[in-house]
């Protein structure tokens, strides 16, 4: 296997796409699964509703609060079971968020995630405009909520990313001189769902230079050319994309996923040694 290479193709506030080379399908799927389930993030886990004049039941309101994504600082907080308080709740493993609002207007008032007041300015909702609930005139809502670190394998509210996916890097090869039938070439251009083929002025079939960025290996061109076009995945090379709601920066996510991967590898080797099996 060739050395691991990683090139960022596209990066925005909530999405990153990169090209990986020299990585096996088993390893890239392990990375995907760790990103989805095993990176700890903050989420509201305990809620005390002191007053609720909204039309929603307390249970529904609590559920909505629990699913609000919170910015996370992994350096400042411990997992509850690793904390000295043994998970009973202390400033080292727990963040308090409160909300006390009375509607003094004559119209319904909408309460947003930005109305939650955190005792740590680093642990706040990623977006202050996530709707929570409406209250009518003279209505009141008083809430105390407590957020802790957790894992998505225990509940989806602790999921560090919105979506993770990877696909093979495609290689499309053909000899334009072998494709002489005009109707066949038009069919190839028409049937490609990603519009990766085009006809030049001399009626020659051309493939877009950056076709690999959007090719899904649907094999349509291969089928409609009777095998004159060959489509194969490049060995140990994948296009990997991560979508995030902003609870953790991408550089922290990537660093953390490899820390966890190495920990799991070390644990596996240790188990093998305990069984006296040569790793």
Secondary structure, 3 states (H helix, E strand, C coil): CCCCEEEEEEECCCEEEEEEECCCHHHHHHHHHHHHHCCCEEEEEEEEEEEECCCCCHHHHHHHHHCCCECCCCCCCCCHHHCCCCCCCCCCCCEEEEEEEECCCCCCEEEEHHHCEECCCCCCECCCCCEEEEECCCCEEEEEEEEEEECCCCCHHHCCCCEEEEEEEEEEECCHHHCCCHHHHHHHHHHCCCCCEEECCCCCEEECCCHHHCCCCCCHHHHHCCCCCEEEEEEEEEEEEEECCCCCCHHHHHHHHHHHHHHHHHHHHHHHHHCCCCC
